[in-house]
Amino acid sequence: MNNSQSKISLFILKTALILLFFPLFGYAQVNNTNQQVKRLQRAIFIFNFAEQVTWQNQDDNHLEFNIGVLGPDRTFIDLAALSQKRNINNKKVNIIKFNSVKDISNVQLLYVNKSFNFDINYILNKISNKNILLVSEDYSYKTSMINMVNIGNTFEYEINNNLLNAENFTIANSLNEHSISSSEKWKKLFKTTEASLEENKKLTAEKQADLKNKEQEIENNKEAIAYQKNTIIEQKDSIEAVQNLANTRKKWLDLLSQENNLQKQELNSKIEIEQELEKTILSQLEILKNQEDRINSSNTLLISQEDSIRKQQIDIKANSEILKGKNNTINTQRNINYLLVGIILLALLGAFLLYKNYKIKKKLSQTLKAKNAAILKQSQELEIKNNELEQFAYIASHDLKEPLITISSLIDLLVEDYGEQFDEDGRLSLKYVKESSYRMQKLIEGILSYSKLGKSKVFLNIDCNNLINILRADLGNVFTRTKTELITSNLPIIKGTELEIRLLFQNLISNAIKFTKPNVTPKIKIDARQTLINNVKYWEFSITDNGIGIPEKHKERIFSIFQRLHSRDQYQGTGIGLAHCKKIVESHDGKIWFESIVNVGSTFFFTIPV
């Protein structure tokens, strides 16, 4: 539904643009035709490369052929359109877009254009030994596996056989024959391209002179175009929001179903325990009944014994000597009777206690059922409220970002169209408004990312050494610019969410670099050791720097969201980084704190359970 909606919106936008710019269509028709032909040529070139290169074990475990496009490149659209009409090696073709190098996976061919400023060496390192063919455009000679270059209205290409052989690729002879074979020819092609560009610039300048006469008419229609574009974007965002909301609700329903099943199992087990308890009490009542029967029989015996005593009393006078001999027997029998009475009283007391215990347990069982029902209801209400809060945060953040984006766009249009009519104060005010809207957008993005932290409960093994190496590569430009020294010991493998643990280390390292005194080279040391807290083993990490330090009075405030200790003129940022760190550590059942000396440095500690 999203694809069809976007296609309809794109068709409406194209139709509006054609109607508005129809007077200029005669000038742009030839240029647009050439661009469309060239875009189609680029897609055909990439498909041809794929068909003339042989992958190792390319027929194993692959029913489809996946092509990746790195960055916001329109080539993604051209390849997707061509994939509907053409297969590669009799396999269906899928086109996948990647926004960053770290996301690249599960493709056989990757295309990247130099205009998006991706580091070719970092890309090669990322896809090394992954059986991925790299096709680049307009990069330097011999820097990629297959590199295309724009020559007028077509393309030429050169092949780096060393890189292809290193990844076990085999190429067709025809591909080698038509490639650029020397750097001199490559340079000549670039010179030819530059000359063609200069000629195109001259033609463009002549056309721009003619276009200026039509600018007033275009200006009158800009507002209508902008309104239509905004309407299309809002429709697209609304559709995406509805889809995301539906997916979120489905996930929560699955979780609620699982929890309901668990609670049903717990309820069944409680019922079984109560049934066993009831059986035990019934058996004890049966024992008490048997004891009562024995007591009744004993009473009968006592009555018969009393009759015998009466008869003996009648004969006492005549048998005084016999009575003296039998006194001991009578006393013994009397003691036995007292003992039997005591036993009867104890039995009755035991029966009373058992009955009272049964009533108490029954009452407790009923109370437990009521409390379980109340807890279940509170849990359901809490889940509903959390769901509503997450939906509110997501929708509110998107609704707040939209006017900020509109403000930034309008400021850019004002600066572009009327910038020369403003005085210095006016231009400065526009600059401040644009910077404020950008900061507000970053704060909203921070709130949204903060609300999403801790949601993942899938913990995997994370090698902290590999994680730090990846951060070194990602922050390579910052390390080079600031000459930062990062020292790490042999770090452990921990259980956690990889994206959140990476964000934790990145925030702490970035803060250590940022909050450094002028003309001081940042020095950062990362250590880890095992510790025992409340009979639980933890990994205790420490990140030490030689920065400006943190006063003791800010010890509690520093981990709060949007709390800044310095002005933006001194240090850039939104004040949400350490709040992210605290939430990540606490979601992993750990704790974070710091020790600091002003103008000497700080050490941040955090724990992760072993």
C-alpha positions as CSV (number, residue, x, y, z in Angstrom):
1,M,0.0,0.0,0.0
2,N,2.9,2.3,0.8
3,N,4.5,1.8,-2.6
4,S,1.3,2.4,-4.5
5,Q,0.6,5.5,-2.5
6,S,4.1,6.9,-3.1
7,K,3.8,6.1,-6.8
8,I,0.4,8.0,-7.0
9,S,1.9,11.0,-5.1
10,L,5.0,11.0,-7.4
11,F,2.7,11.0,-10.4
12,I,0.7,14.0,-9.1
13,L,3.9,15.9,-8.3
14,K,5.3,15.2,-11.8
15,T,2.0,16.3,-13.4
16,A,2.0,19.6,-11.5
17,L,5.6,20.3,-12.4
18,I,5.0,19.6,-16.1
19,L,2.0,22.1,-16.1
20,L,3.9,24.8,-14.3
21,F,7.1,24.5,-16.3
22,F,5.5,23.8,-19.7
23,P,6.9,27.1,-21.2
24,L,10.4,25.9,-20.4
25,F,9.9,22.3,-21.6
26,G,11.4,23.1,-25.0
27,Y,14.7,24.0,-23.4
28,A,14.8,21.1,-20.9
29,Q,13.4,18.3,-23.1
30,V,16.7,17.3,-24.7
31,N,18.6,17.5,-21.4
32,N,16.0,15.4,-19.6
33,T,16.0,12.8,-22.3
34,N,19.8,12.5,-22.1
35,Q,19.7,12.1,-18.4
36,Q,17.0,9.4,-18.5
37,V,19.0,7.5,-21.2
38,K,22.1,7.8,-19.1
39,R,20.3,6.6,-15.9
40,L,19.1,3.6,-17.9
41,Q,22.6,3.0,-19.2
42,R,24.0,3.1,-15.7
43,A,21.5,0.4,-14.6
44,I,22.2,-1.7,-17.7
45,F,25.9,-1.5,-17.0
46,I,25.5,-2.7,-13.5
47,F,23.3,-5.7,-14.6
48,N,25.9,-6.5,-17.3
49,F,28.7,-6.5,-14.8
50,A,26.7,-9.0,-12.6
51,E,26.1,-11.3,-15.5
52,Q,29.8,-11.3,-16.7
53,V,31.3,-12.0,-13.2
54,T,31.2,-15.5,-11.6
55,W,30.8,-15.8,-7.9
56,Q,32.3,-18.6,-5.9
57,N,29.6,-21.2,-5.3
58,Q,27.1,-18.7,-6.8
59,D,24.4,-21.4,-7.4
60,D,24.5,-22.7,-3.8
61,N,21.8,-21.4,-1.3
62,H,20.8,-18.4,-3.4
63,L,17.4,-18.5,-5.2
64,E,17.5,-14.7,-5.7
65,F,20.2,-12.1,-6.7
66,N,20.4,-9.1,-4.3
67,I,21.9,-5.8,-5.4
68,G,22.6,-3.1,-2.8
69,V,22.7,0.7,-3.3
70,L,24.6,2.8,-0.7
71,G,23.2,6.2,0.2
72,P,20.2,8.2,-1.0
73,D,20.9,7.5,-4.7
74,R,18.2,7.6,-7.4
75,T,20.0,4.7,-9.0
76,F,18.0,2.6,-6.6
77,I,14.8,3.5,-8.5
78,D,16.4,2.8,-11.9
79,L,17.7,-0.6,-10.8
80,A,14.3,-1.5,-9.2
81,A,12.5,-0.6,-12.5
82,L,15.0,-2.7,-14.5
83,S,14.7,-5.7,-12.1
84,Q,11.0,-6.0,-13.0
85,K,11.9,-6.8,-16.6
86,R,15.3,-8.5,-16.4
87,N,16.8,-11.4,-14.4
88,I,20.5,-12.1,-13.6
89,N,21.6,-15.7,-14.3
90,N,17.9,-16.8,-14.3
91,K,17.4,-15.5,-10.8
92,K,15.0,-12.9,-9.6
93,V,16.7,-9.6,-8.7
94,N,16.0,-7.7,-5.5
95,I,17.3,-4.1,-4.9
96,I,18.2,-3.1,-1.3
97,K,19.0,0.4,-0.1
98,F,21.6,1.0,2.7
99,N,22.0,4.3,4.5
100,S,25.4,3.5,6.1
101,V,28.3,1.2,5.5
102,K,27.7,-0.8,8.7
103,D,24.3,-1.9,7.5
104,I,25.6,-3.7,4.4
105,S,24.7,-7.4,4.4
106,N,23.1,-10.2,2.4
107,V,23.9,-8.8,-1.1
108,Q,26.0,-10.2,-4.0
109,L,26.7,-6.8,-5.6
110,L,27.0,-3.3,-4.0
111,Y,26.9,0.0,-6.0
112,V,28.2,3.3,-4.6
113,N,28.6,6.8,-6.2
114,K,31.4,9.1,-5.1
115,S,29.0,12.1,-4.9
116,F,27.8,10.8,-1.5
117,N,31.4,10.9,0.0
118,F,31.6,7.3,1.2
119,D,35.2,6.2,2.0
120,I,36.0,3.5,-0.6
121,N,38.7,1.8,1.6
122,Y,36.3,1.6,4.6
123,I,33.7,0.0,2.3
124,L,36.3,-2.6,1.0
125,N,37.3,-3.4,4.5
126,K,33.6,-3.9,5.6
127,I,32.7,-6.3,2.7
128,S,36.0,-8.2,2.8
129,N,35.6,-12.0,2.6
130,K,31.8,-11.6,2.2
131,N,31.6,-12.5,-1.5
132,I,30.3,-9.0,-2.5
133,L,31.2,-7.4,-5.8
134,L,31.8,-3.6,-5.4
135,V,30.8,-1.4,-8.4
136,S,31.7,2.3,-7.9
137,E,31.2,5.4,-10.0
138,D,33.7,8.4,-10.4
139,Y,36.2,7.1,-7.8
140,S,40.0,7.3,-8.4
141,Y,41.8,4.9,-10.7
142,K,42.3,1.4,-9.3
143,T,40.6,2.1,-6.0
144,S,37.6,-0.2,-6.5
145,M,36.8,-3.7,-8.0
146,I,34.9,-2.2,-11.0
147,N,34.9,1.6,-11.3
148,M,32.6,3.5,-13.8
149,V,33.4,7.0,-15.1
150,N,31.0,9.5,-16.8
151,I,32.1,10.3,-20.4
152,G,29.6,12.7,-22.0
153,N,26.4,10.8,-22.5
154,T,27.8,7.3,-21.7
155,F,30.1,5.5,-19.4
156,E,33.6,3.9,-19.4
157,Y,34.9,1.5,-16.8
158,E,38.2,0.1,-15.4
159,I,38.8,-3.2,-13.5
160,N,41.1,-3.9,-10.5
161,N,42.0,-7.6,-11.1
162,N,43.9,-7.7,-7.8
163,L,40.9,-6.9,-5.7
164,L,38.7,-9.3,-7.8
165,N,41.1,-12.2,-7.4
166,A,41.5,-11.5,-3.7
167,E,37.7,-12.1,-3.3
168,N,37.7,-15.2,-5.7
169,F,35.7,-13.5,-8.5
170,T,36.1,-14.7,-12.1
171,I,35.3,-12.2,-14.9
172,A,34.5,-12.8,-18.6
173,N,37.1,-12.0,-21.2
174,S,34.8,-9.6,-23.0
175,L,34.6,-7.5,-19.8
176,N,38.4,-7.2,-19.7
177,E,38.6,-6.4,-23.4
178,H,36.4,-3.3,-23.2
179,S,37.7,-1.9,-19.9
180,I,40.2,1.0,-19.5
181,S,43.6,-0.6,-19.4
182,S,45.9,2.2,-18.3
183,S,46.0,5.3,-16.0
184,E,46.9,7.5,-19.0
185,K,43.8,6.6,-20.8
186,W,41.9,7.2,-17.6
187,K,43.3,10.7,-17.3
188,K,42.5,11.5,-20.9
189,L,38.9,10.4,-20.3
190,F,38.7,12.7,-17.3
191,K,40.1,15.6,-19.4
192,T,37.5,14.9,-22.1
193,T,34.8,14.8,-19.4
194,E,36.0,18.1,-18.0
195,A,35.9,19.8,-21.4
196,S,32.4,18.4,-22.0
197,L,31.4,19.8,-18.6
198,E,32.7,23.3,-19.4
199,E,30.8,23.3,-22.7
200,N,27.6,22.2,-20.8
201,K,28.2,25.0,-18.3
202,K,28.3,27.6,-21.2
203,L,25.1,26.2,-22.6
204,T,23.6,26.2,-19.1
205,A,24.5,29.8,-18.6
206,E,22.9,30.8,-22.0
207,K,19.7,28.9,-21.0
208,Q,19.7,30.5,-17.5
209,A,19.7,33.9,-19.1
210,D,16.6,32.9,-21.0
211,L,15.1,31.3,-17.9
212,K,15.3,34.5,-15.9
213,N,12.5,36.0,-18.0
214,K,10.2,33.2,-16.8
215,E,11.2,33.3,-13.1
216,Q,8.4,35.7,-12.1
217,E,5.8,33.3,-13.5
218,I,7.5,30.4,-11.7
219,E,7.7,32.3,-8.5
220,N,3.9,32.8,-8.5
221,N,3.4,29.1,-8.8
222,K,6.0,28.0,-6.2
223,E,3.6,28.3,-3.3
224,A,1.1,25.9,-5.0
225,I,4.0,23.4,-5.6
226,A,5.2,23.6,-2.1
227,Y,1.7,23.0,-0.7
228,Q,1.2,20.0,-2.9
229,K,4.6,18.6,-1.9
230,N,3.9,19.1,1.8
231,T,0.5,17.4,1.3
232,I,2.1,14.4,-0.3
233,I,4.8,14.2,2.4
234,E,2.2,14.4,5.1
235,Q,0.2,11.6,3.4
236,K,3.3,9.4,3.2
237,D,4.3,10.1,6.8
238,S,0.7,9.3,7.9
239,I,0.7,6.0,6.1
240,E,4.1,5.1,7.6
241,A,2.9,6.1,11.0
242,V,-0.2,3.9,10.7
243,Q,1.9,1.0,9.5
244,N,4.4,1.4,12.4
245,L,1.5,1.7,14.8
246,A,-0.1,-1.5,13.5
247,N,3.2,-3.4,13.7
248,T,3.7,-2.1,17.3
249,R,0.2,-3.2,18.3
250,K,0.8,-6.6,16.8
251,K,4.0,-7.1,18.7
252,W,2.3,-6.0,22.0
253,L,-0.6,-8.4,21.3
254,D,1.8,-11.3,20.8
255,L,3.6,-10.4,24.1
256,L,0.2,-10.2,25.9
257,S,-0.8,-13.5,24.5
258,Q,2.4,-15.1,25.7
259,E,2.0,-13.6,29.2
260,N,-1.6,-14.7,29.3
261,N,-0.6,-18.3,28.6
262,L,2.1,-18.1,31.3
263,Q,-0.5,-16.8,33.8
264,K,-2.9,-19.5,32.8
265,Q,-0.2,-22.1,33.5
266,E,0.5,-20.5,36.9
267,L,-3.2,-20.5,37.7
268,N,-3.5,-24.2,36.8
269,S,-0.5,-25.1,38.9
270,K,-2.1,-23.2,41.9
271,I,-5.4,-25.0,41.4
272,E,-3.5,-28.4,41.4
273,I,-1.7,-27.4,44.7
274,E,-5.1,-26.4,46.3
275,Q,-6.6,-29.8,45.2
276,E,-3.6,-31.6,46.7
277,L,-4.1,-29.6,49.9
278,E,-7.8,-30.4,50.0
279,K,-7.0,-34.1,49.6
280,T,-4.5,-33.9,52.5
281,I,-7.1,-32.2,54.8
282,L,-9.7,-34.8,53.9
283,S,-7.3,-37.6,54.8
284,Q,-6.5,-35.9,58.1
285,L,-10.3,-35.6,58.8
286,E,-10.6,-39.3,58.1
287,I,-7.9,-40.1,60.6
288,L,-9.7,-37.9,63.2
289,K,-12.9,-39.8,62.6
290,N,-11.1,-43.1,63.2
291,Q,-9.7,-41.7,66.4
292,E,-13.2,-40.7,67.5
293,D,-14.3,-44.2,66.9
294,R,-11.5,-45.5,69.1
295,I,-12.4,-42.9,71.8
296,N,-16.1,-44.1,71.7
297,S,-15.0,-47.7,72.1
298,S,-12.7,-46.6,75.0
299,N,-15.7,-44.9,76.6
300,T,-17.7,-48.1,76.3
301,L,-14.9,-50.0,78.0
302,L,-14.8,-47.4,80.7
303,I,-18.5,-47.8,81.4
304,S,-18.1,-51.6,81.7
305,Q,-15.2,-51.0,84.0
306,E,-17.2,-48.7,86.2
307,D,-19.9,-51.4,86.5
308,S,-17.3,-53.8,87.5
309,I,-16.1,-51.3,90.1
310,R,-19.6,-51.0,91.5
311,K,-19.9,-54.7,91.9
312,Q,-16.5,-54.8,93.6
313,Q,-17.7,-52.0,96.0
314,I,-20.7,-54.2,97.0
315,D,-18.3,-57.0,97.9
316,I,-15.8,-54.7,99.7
317,K,-17.2,-55.3,103.1
318,A,-17.1,-59.0,102.6
319,N,-13.8,-59.1,100.8
320,S,-11.8,-56.3,102.5
321,E,-8.7,-58.4,102.3
322,I,-9.3,-58.9,98.6
323,L,-9.9,-55.2,98.1
324,K,-6.6,-54.3,99.6
325,G,-4.9,-56.5,97.1
326,K,-6.8,-55.0,94.2
327,N,-6.4,-51.3,95.2
328,N,-3.3,-51.1,93.1
329,T,-5.1,-52.5,90.1
330,I,-7.9,-49.9,90.5
331,N,-5.5,-47.0,90.9
332,T,-3.6,-48.2,87.8
333,Q,-6.9,-48.4,85.8
334,R,-7.9,-44.9,87.1
335,N,-4.6,-43.5,85.8
336,I,-5.2,-45.2,82.5
337,N,-8.6,-43.6,82.4
338,Y,-7.1,-40.1,83.1
339,L,-4.6,-40.7,80.4
340,L,-7.3,-41.7,77.9
341,V,-9.2,-38.6,78.8
342,G,-6.1,-36.5,78.2
343,I,-5.6,-38.2,74.9
344,I,-9.2,-37.5,73.9
345,L,-8.8,-33.8,74.8
346,L,-5.5,-33.6,72.8
347,A,-7.2,-35.3,69.8
348,L,-10.0,-32.8,70.0
349,L,-7.6,-29.9,70.2
350,G,-5.6,-31.3,67.3
351,A,-8.8,-31.6,65.2
352,F,-9.7,-28.0,66.1
353,L,-6.3,-26.7,65.1
354,L,-6.4,-28.6,61.8
355,Y,-9.8,-27.3,61.0
356,K,-8.7,-23.7,61.9
357,N,-5.6,-24.2,59.8
358,Y,-7.8,-25.4,56.9
359,K,-10.0,-22.3,57.2
360,I,-7.0,-19.9,57.3
361,K,-5.4,-21.6,54.2
362,K,-8.7,-21.4,52.4
363,K,-9.1,-17.7,53.2
364,L,-5.4,-17.0,52.2
365,S,-6.0,-18.9,48.9
366,Q,-9.1,-16.7,48.2
367,T,-7.1,-13.6,49.1
368,L,-4.2,-14.8,46.8
369,K,-6.7,-15.3,43.9
370,A,-8.1,-11.8,44.4
371,K,-4.6,-10.2,44.6
372,N,-3.5,-12.1,41.4
373,A,-6.6,-10.9,39.6
374,A,-5.8,-7.3,40.7
375,I,-2.2,-7.6,39.7
376,L,-3.2,-9.0,36.3
377,K,-5.6,-6.1,35.8
378,Q,-3.0,-3.5,36.9
379,S,-0.4,-5.2,34.5
380,Q,-2.8,-5.0,31.6
381,E,-3.6,-1.3,32.4
382,L,0.1,-0.5,32.7
383,E,0.8,-2.2,29.4
384,I,-2.0,-0.2,27.7
385,K,-0.7,3.1,29.2
386,N,2.9,2.3,28.2
387,N,1.6,1.6,24.7
388,E,-0.3,4.8,24.6
389,L,2.8,6.8,25.9
390,E,5.0,5.2,23.2
391,Q,2.5,6.0,20.5
392,F,2.2,9.6,21.9
393,A,6.0,10.0,21.9
394,Y,6.4,8.7,18.4
395,I,3.5,10.7,16.9
396,A,4.3,13.9,18.8
397,S,8.0,13.8,17.8
398,H,7.0,13.4,14.1
399,D,4.3,16.2,14.4
400,L,6.9,18.5,16.1
401,K,9.6,17.8,13.5
402,E,7.3,18.7,10.6
403,P,6.9,22.4,11.4
404,L,10.6,22.7,12.2
405,I,11.5,21.2,8.8
406,T,9.1,23.6,7.2
407,I,10.7,26.6,9.0
408,S,14.2,25.5,7.9
409,S,13.0,25.1,4.3
410,L,11.3,28.5,4.3
411,I,14.4,30.2,5.8
412,D,16.5,28.6,3.0
413,L,14.0,29.9,0.4
414,L,14.1,33.4,2.0
415,V,17.9,33.5,2.0
416,E,18.1,32.2,-1.6
417,D,15.4,34.5,-3.1
418,Y,15.6,37.6,-0.9
419,G,18.9,37.3,0.9
420,E,20.4,40.4,-0.8
421,Q,17.3,42.5,0.3
422,F,18.0,41.9,4.0
423,D,20.5,43.9,6.0
424,E,23.2,42.3,8.2
425,D,20.9,42.1,11.3
426,G,18.1,40.5,9.2
427,R,20.5,37.8,7.8
428,L,21.8,37.2,11.3
429,S,18.3,36.8,12.7
430,L,17.5,34.3,9.9
431,K,20.7,32.4,10.8
432,Y,19.7,32.3,14.5
433,V,16.2,31.0,13.7
434,K,17.6,28.3,11.4
435,E,20.1,27.2,14.1
436,S,17.4,27.2,16.8
437,S,15.1,25.0,14.6
438,Y,17.9,22.6,14.0
439,R,18.7,22.4,17.7
440,M,15.0,21.8,18.4
441,Q,14.9,19.0,15.8
442,K,17.9,17.3,17.5
443,L,16.2,17.6,20.9
444,I,13.1,15.9,19.5
445,E,15.1,13.2,17.9
446,G,16.9,12.7,21.3
447,I,13.6,12.3,23.1
448,L,12.4,9.7,20.6
449,S,15.6,7.7,20.8
450,Y,15.6,8.0,24.6
451,S,12.0,6.5,24.7
452,K,13.1,3.6,22.6
453,L,16.1,2.6,24.8
454,G,15.7,-0.6,26.9
455,K,12.9,-2.0,24.7
456,S,15.0,-4.9,23.3
457,K,15.2,-7.9,25.6
458,V,17.3,-10.0,23.2
459,F,20.8,-10.2,24.7
460,L,23.7,-11.5,22.6
461,N,27.4,-12.1,23.2
462,I,29.3,-8.9,22.5
463,D,33.1,-8.8,22.2
464,C,33.9,-5.3,23.6
465,N,37.3,-5.4,21.9
466,N,35.7,-5.7,18.4
467,L,33.2,-3.0,19.4
468,I,35.9,-0.5,20.4
469,N,37.7,-1.2,17.1
470,I,34.5,-0.4,15.1
471,L,34.2,2.8,17.1
472,R,37.8,3.7,16.2
473,A,36.9,3.4,12.6
474,D,33.6,5.3,12.9
475,L,35.3,8.1,14.9
476,G,38.5,8.1,12.8
477,N,38.1,11.7,11.6
478,V,37.5,13.0,15.1
479,F,40.5,11.0,16.4
480,T,42.7,12.4,13.7
481,R,41.5,16.0,14.1
482,T,41.9,16.0,17.9
483,K,45.0,13.6,18.0
484,T,43.1,11.5,20.6
485,E,45.0,8.7,22.3
486,L,42.7,5.7,23.1
487,I,44.2,2.9,25.3
488,T,42.3,-0.3,26.0
489,S,43.1,-3.4,28.0
490,N,41.9,-6.9,27.1
491,L,38.1,-6.2,27.4
492,P,35.6,-9.1,28.1
493,I,32.7,-10.6,26.2
494,I,29.4,-9.5,27.8
495,K,25.7,-10.2,27.3
496,G,23.7,-7.3,26.1
497,T,22.0,-5.4,23.2
498,E,24.8,-4.6,20.7
499,L,23.3,-1.3,19.4
500,E,22.7,0.1,23.0
501,I,26.2,-1.0,24.3
502,R,27.8,0.6,21.3
503,L,25.9,3.8,21.9
504,L,27.0,3.7,25.6
505,F,30.7,3.5,24.7
506,Q,30.3,6.1,21.9
507,N,28.7,8.7,24.2
508,L,31.3,8.3,26.9
509,I,34.3,8.4,24.5
510,S,32.8,11.4,22.6
511,N,32.2,13.3,25.9
512,A,35.8,12.6,26.9
513,I,37.1,14.1,23.6
514,K,34.6,17.0,23.6
515,F,35.1,18.2,27.2
516,T,38.9,18.8,27.0
517,K,40.8,21.9,27.8
518,P,42.1,23.9,24.8
519,N,45.5,22.9,23.4
520,V,45.4,19.6,25.4
521,T,45.6,16.2,23.6
522,P,42.7,14.0,24.8
523,K,43.9,10.8,26.5
524,I,41.3,8.1,27.2
525,K,41.9,4.7,28.9
526,I,39.3,1.9,29.1
527,D,39.6,-1.0,31.6
528,A,37.4,-3.8,32.9
529,R,37.5,-6.1,35.9
530,Q,35.2,-8.6,37.7
531,T,33.6,-7.6,41.0
532,L,31.1,-9.1,43.4
533,I,28.1,-7.1,44.5
534,N,25.4,-8.7,46.8
535,N,26.7,-12.2,45.8
536,V,26.3,-11.4,42.1
537,K,29.2,-11.2,39.7
538,Y,29.5,-8.0,37.6
539,W,31.9,-6.6,34.9
540,E,33.0,-3.2,36.2
541,F,34.1,-0.9,33.3
542,S,36.1,2.3,33.8
543,I,36.6,5.1,31.2
544,T,39.2,7.6,32.3
545,D,40.0,10.9,30.6
546,N,42.2,14.1,31.1
547,G,39.3,16.5,30.5
548,I,38.0,19.6,32.4
549,G,36.4,17.5,35.2
550,I,33.0,17.8,36.8
551,P,32.3,19.7,40.1
552,E,30.9,17.6,43.0
553,K,27.8,19.7,43.2
554,H,26.6,18.4,39.8
555,K,27.0,14.7,40.7
556,E,23.3,13.9,40.6
557,R,22.2,16.4,38.0
558,I,24.6,15.3,35.3
559,F,22.7,12.1,34.5
560,S,19.3,13.9,34.1
561,I,17.9,14.4,30.6
562,F,18.7,17.8,28.9
563,Q,20.8,19.0,31.8
564,R,23.8,21.0,30.5
565,L,26.7,22.3,32.7
566,H,28.1,24.7,30.0
567,S,26.7,27.1,27.4
568,R,26.4,26.0,23.7
569,D,29.0,28.6,22.8
570,Q,31.5,26.6,24.9
571,Y,30.5,23.0,24.1
572,Q,28.0,21.8,21.5
573,G,25.4,19.1,22.3
574,T,21.8,18.5,23.5
575,G,22.5,17.3,27.1
576,I,20.9,13.9,26.6
577,G,24.0,11.7,26.1
578,L,24.6,10.8,29.7
579,A,20.9,10.2,30.3
580,H,21.1,7.7,27.4
581,C,24.0,6.0,29.1
582,K,22.2,5.7,32.5
583,K,19.1,4.3,30.9
584,I,21.1,1.7,28.8
585,V,23.1,0.6,31.9
586,E,20.0,0.3,34.1
587,S,18.1,-1.7,31.4
588,H,21.0,-4.2,31.5
589,D,20.6,-4.4,35.4
590,G,23.7,-2.4,36.0
591,K,24.7,0.9,37.7
592,I,26.7,4.0,36.4
593,W,28.6,6.6,38.4
594,F,31.7,8.8,38.2
595,E,34.7,10.2,40.0
596,S,36.1,13.5,39.0
597,I,38.7,16.2,39.8
598,V,38.2,19.6,38.3
599,N,40.9,20.5,35.7
600,V,42.4,17.1,36.1
601,G,40.0,14.6,34.6
602,S,37.1,12.2,35.2
603,T,36.5,8.4,35.4
604,F,33.1,7.0,34.5
605,F,32.3,3.6,35.9
606,F,29.4,1.2,35.0
607,T,28.6,-2.4,35.7
608,I,27.1,-5.2,33.5
609,P,26.2,-8.6,35.1
610,V,28.5,-11.5,34.2
